[in-house]
Amino acid sequence: MRNRYYTPEEANAVLGEVKEKVLSMRSALRELRGLAAVLRDPREESDDPMRRKGKKRMLSLQKTINGLFDDMTQMGIEIKDLEHGLVDFPALKAGQEVLLCWRLGEESVRYWHTLADGYRGRRSLDDIPDEVWLWSN
């Protein structure tokens, strides 16, 4: 069992922070990929000052991504697919571990799925009566 479980309300309360971190990570990852493609070109001089600057920027971007990823991990939040902004919040439903599911572009956390089903098995929180959910930390 995990150390931290979220209720839908708790997940939605931190969603602004989560969204900001996901967007920052995606932006840094895209820039990192672009720099990596440019710096891989063997025709370029390896000691060129611009290449050194690019490599330094790549290290900075990697540090940024790792720091944000660690922040999310400390919050108990799982990044499932950074490119699509897919994030899971561990939760308990009737004593069983499940995941509250959010994807970048959605206004709030409105879905859940079992550990085995994953994103394709998402179900709406609205389809289940509140009394069925036994949320606890």
Secondary structure, 3 states (H helix, E strand, C coil): CCCCCCCHHHHHHCHHHHHHHHHHHHHHHHHHHHHHHHHCCCCCCCCCHHHHHHHHHHHHHHHHHHHHHHHHHHCCCEEEECCCCEEEEEEEECCEEEEEEEECCCCCCCEEEECCCCHHHCEEHHHCCHHHCCCCC
